[in-house]
Amino acid sequence: MIVGIGTPIGAGTQVKIIVMGGGVIGVTTAYWLAKTGHEVQVLERHGSVGEETSFQNGALLAPGHSQSWAAPGALWTLFKSIFQKDPALRLRFSSDPQFWRWAMKFLANCTAEDYRANTLRVLRCMMAGLAELRALSAETGVGYSGNDRGILYLFRTIRSFEERHGDWTLLREHGLKLEEADVERCVSIEPVLGPVKHLIGGGFFSPEESAGDALVFTCGLAEHCRAIGVSFAFNTTVQAIECHGGRVRAVHTDKGSFSGDAYLMALGPYSPILLRPIGLNLPIWPVKGYTASIPINGHAGAPKVGIIEEDNLVAFANLGDTLRVGGKAEFTGYDTSYSEADFRGVMAVSKELFPDAGDYSRPRYWACLRPVSAGGPPILGETPVANLFLNVGHGAAGWTEGCATSRAVADIMNGRQPDLDMEGLRLSDL
Ligand SMILES: Cc1cc2nc3c(=O)[nH]c(=O)nc-3n(C[C@H](O)[C@H](O)[C@H](O)COP(=O)(O)OP(=O)(O)OC[C@H]3O[C@@H](n4cnc5c(N)ncnc54)[C@H](O)[C@@H]3O)c2cc1C
């Protein structure tokens, strides 16, 4: 094999591949790799798959939310949040030089031109991801408690609706089916908004979007993977990657060393930490978010369509027996702790809009880290280390993007041209 930038495995050759990470991204890539005949082993530090960011996310499959966070107004939004009580966005300055490196790159991406390009890259990945998820689910029978009633992007005032109008128009111009909805139309789409319609200024409805449970999917797909020969090493923490001559030779863990012919990095927000010692600096930073699962428990006031309340950035997904409520973006490094107080803002919005959504006295709380790339799009495919490949940096969109980015990375590893347009998604593009 030639040593160079991301040497593919070679068409038709069957090899051993080590997948680092058992979240939705690692498991989905393991599936595509095993499907093409490879021997695949997944290394995961927990006792099961999907136990971190993929455990309880916002549960929306939402290409309508592909706007890059690195936007022209981002610095002003951050500044305003300093003075807000329970802000949707909270920045705690870090002394970690990695944070500052990421922040400089993030700010460099905040031009109107980069915002537009990055948003369209994320849109492309999310639209392809949702289509791949549906196809994969139909083919394998792996479910995800899906709800295909669409998503309503809701604004509190006519002013906030008009201010953000251009962001959604951009998505519509690039293939997303979106309907502009006045207050009456919002209520006809989601009747439980009727009693609170005085709190709404308008919205966009995306009828072809969905909600679904990433954990249900990840666990179901892992079962399917086992049936087609994938092995899982659980309770196994990757500690170091050993490279010689431009190739990975082994992955060292607390349970010994694992070797293969090729390696996939899918450790979510932790990927940069393991890659830095081998000279790969990825512009990815963890951004904490909070979710609550509210048991619907016979209550009639839960929204049936997915909703993102855009003024406070709170997401709602009806998963049948529970309403998933999520939001907030906090820069607190790798801290994943949470207390009831952290959910105050998110729960206040939920109770205000949907007072009879469920049993608010029995929420299941969770906090986890979005692996946010400086520009917004995921970072995929080849690295300067010949047999090491990436499927990382999905930020707030990994559940929606995952099936497409995983298929594309598996194609790249197999030396095939991916269906997904890779413009701007490779490490070499950054
Ligand atoms: C609050 C919140 C809401 C979100 N809402 C949505 C949404 O509505 N729609 C959407 O599309 N996306 C959403 N996302 C984003 C989505 O959840 C993520 O992009 C996705 O789950 C990332 O998957 P992953 O497999 O890369 O990471 P993870 O699920 O974190 O998987 C990485 C795995 O690597 C393992 N690991 C880490 N370090 C090691 C190590 N050293 N050794 C061994 N194993 C290790 C972890 O245990 C973990 O299982 C949300 C994210 C957050 C935080």
The ligand as a Gaussian input file, in Angstrom:
#p B3LYP/6-31G(d) Opt

LIG

0 1
 C      -28.269000      19.130000      23.605000
 C      -28.037000      18.542000      22.241000
 C      -29.103000      18.474000      21.364000
 C      -28.903000      17.944000      20.077000
 N      -29.972000      17.844000      19.241000
 C      -29.812000      17.335000      17.993000
 C      -30.926000      17.232000      17.127000
 O      -32.060000      17.553000      17.480000
 N      -30.706000      16.765000      15.870000
 C      -29.451000      16.420000      15.433000
 O      -29.298000      16.039000      14.273000
 N      -28.389000      16.452000      16.271000
 C      -28.545000      16.921000      17.527000
 N      -27.480000      17.004000      18.379000
 C      -26.164000      16.583000      17.890000
 C      -25.974000      15.079000      17.916000
 O      -26.527000      14.535000      19.090000
 C      -24.475000      14.804000      17.825000
 O      -23.933000      15.454000      16.695000
 C      -24.207000      13.297000      17.716000
 O      -24.850000      12.595000      18.745000
 C      -22.714000      13.044000      17.779000
 O      -22.536000      11.674000      17.708000
 P      -21.092000      11.046000      17.898000
 O      -21.237000       9.599000      17.650000
 O      -20.118000      11.825000      17.100000
 O      -20.743000      11.387000      19.413000
 P      -21.112000      10.541000      20.717000
 O      -22.509000      10.100000      20.702000
 O      -20.667000      11.340000      21.884000
 O      -20.220000       9.256000      20.518000
 C      -18.837000       9.245000      20.797000
 C      -18.570000       7.977000      21.563000
 O      -17.184000       7.890000      21.823000
 C      -17.016000       7.372000      23.125000
 N      -15.713000       7.810000      23.612000
 C      -15.264000       9.061000      23.832000
 N      -13.979000       9.038000      24.221000
 C      -13.600000       7.738000      24.240000
 C      -12.372000       7.070000      24.502000
 N      -11.265000       7.725000      24.868000
 N      -12.338000       5.721000      24.382000
 C      -13.426000       5.021000      24.005000
 N      -14.623000       5.601000      23.744000
 C      -14.704000       6.941000      23.846000
 C      -18.152000       7.961000      23.926000
 O      -18.449000       7.181000      25.054000
 C      -19.283000       7.959000      22.909000
 O      -20.090000       6.807000      22.987000
 C      -27.620000      17.506000      19.671000
 C      -26.560000      17.572000      20.565000
 C      -26.760000      18.085000      21.847000
 C      -25.604000      18.132000      22.794000

